[in-house]
Structures are given as C-alpha cells and as structure tokens.
C-alpha cells in the first residue's frame, strides 16, 4: 500500500531484525518505522513503533508508549483477548492515548471476529463499530487501519520553534559508530553539527548523523519536533546513553522529560563465564546488551565453584532464555547460567520482614 516494503519482502519478518526473533517467530525488541501515507490529498508522516506481545517484554511496550500519541491494539481473531492484551490496553488508557482496536487473522478457518468484538466491547467499553477486521497476511482492510490512524490519532503537540527537547527511548551499540540512540522530538530540531547535552550525564556531544527508520536507517538533513528517528553523536561508552534521558542544545537548557519507571525483575539467575579469562569480555558484552535491554538488572556475584560472575534479574523465563541466546549469537559468549530462582519474603512472629 505504502511501498515501504518491497514485494519480495512481503510476508517476511521485516521488523524482526534479531536472529532470535526470526528463529522463535516472536518479537522481543520494539522497532521503529516511519511511513509516508497520502490521505484525501494530504501527505502524512506516520511514526510506527512495533512492540512485543509477550508479557516478558512488557517493558518494551511501556517505554515505547512515551513516544506515542495513540496505539493500534491488535487482537487475534482466533485466540481473542489475552491477559497481556488487557495489560497493554490499560497502559495506553492510563497514558490517555487514542486506541484503535484491530482484529487480525480473519482469514483463519477458526476465526471468530464477532466473538472478539463482543469481548472488546465488554472489557474495554469500545463500541463494536470502532473495531477494524483485517488480515495482515492477505492485506485485507489494512488501508482502513491507516485511515483510522489519520482520523483518530492526534499529531504531536510540539513546535519546531521551541528549544530542542529529545527523549531517548531506546538505544543500540554499533561496534564502528558507537551508541545509536532512538529519539522522539518533543520540541525544536536537530541536525548534523549541532552541539547537544545529556540531561543525565551533563556531557556535551557533537551530532554526527541523524535520520529516520524506514525501518532501515535513512540519514536525513534534520529531525523536527514530532518526529521519531535516530541520532549518532560519538557516544563511545554504553553508560552515556541512558534510556529515558533528555537531550538538548548546548546553551539552551530545558526541563528534562519524565524518565521511565525501572522494570521490576521477577526471575533471577547467576551468570558466569565458562572460562574465567573471558570475564572482561563477558562484562563488556553484558554492558552493551543491557544498553539495548535495560529491563535486565545486573549485580556482581561470586561462587566458590564457578568463580566471579553476576546475578541477573529478568522479567520472566522466556526473557532469560532470549537474553542468554542473544549473548551467544550477537557477542559469541559461552556462559554458565544457573537455575532460575524467585525471591521469597517472610514475616516473622516478631513482625520483622525478611527476604
């Protein structure tokens, strides 16, 4: 419809870039894409952030919502509303975002969109008439979704005349270019050569490159207020790009944007290098991977049998498995991962709380 994806790439996992995503057939990382769409003679720029559906990666959803004005709530026409659907709905509802309910996979033999529409109306108080039935695989009614986005989701409330105020909502590490920050602009504009400052670290940088994601990186001359894109500014250390940080122009300080709530880990496991000589390499790999997945907590630990290592906190068992798999595939690290445990709390007869 938009020409964003080539015909040869249709029905492929275009936004699932990680090897682990393609192997498991699930989304584990939020991915951004900017789309150009013409509606009633007007060209619109739509900034899409595709988020995971599994509960173990809910932090990706909550983080992405801070850069959005509305959501497309996708529900399976066969499975219906799931527990995570409810959780994600209330995240968007509490953020006062526009919500467009979309029922996907209507092409399946056992699809029952009428039942799902009634579920949506009963649980979310959204009229049946507002639901859009689609088949993403066959392209059925996908254009109706785009029209609904234009009609229902308001544009960002910001101004290019204001001072630069950019929210870092995600980041990755490139071995050659350093830290690549995904940003949402809530004011002003930014371009190559601008001097910017991090509200968190107070460090100053010169912008080397800005651009949009289509979903691949496409350098542009500028990014303007209301846009979502990426920025490279010579950040060489992973600690310099804090998710939730605010970037502003040098000598034009602004009030920092509200950060993100820290994720609360549910499952803990010890991680140790197979060979202790690989300790520093594993430490570097953990720092870089946790930059891309900030919901993982890392604390130093040691074992008489396994040596020096770390105790990691995850949002669930699948999250733990995926993180370990990414370490192996992306950083070629072999590790020993101990059996997962959960913390227990007990109240003694003296009313003292122990863990």
PyMOL commands that set and color helices and strands:
alter all, ss='L'
color gray80, all
select helices_A, chain A and resi 7-9+19-24+55-65+83-94+113-124+128-130+142-152+238-240+276-292+317-331
alter helices_A, ss='H'
color red, helices_A
select strands_A, chain A and resi 31-39+42-50+70-76+98-104+132-133+166-174+178-185+189-191+195-198+204-206+209-213+217-219+222-224+228-232+246-249+267-273+297-303+307-314+335-337+346-347+353-354
alter strands_A, ss='S'
color yellow, strands_A
deselect
rebuild
show_as cartoon
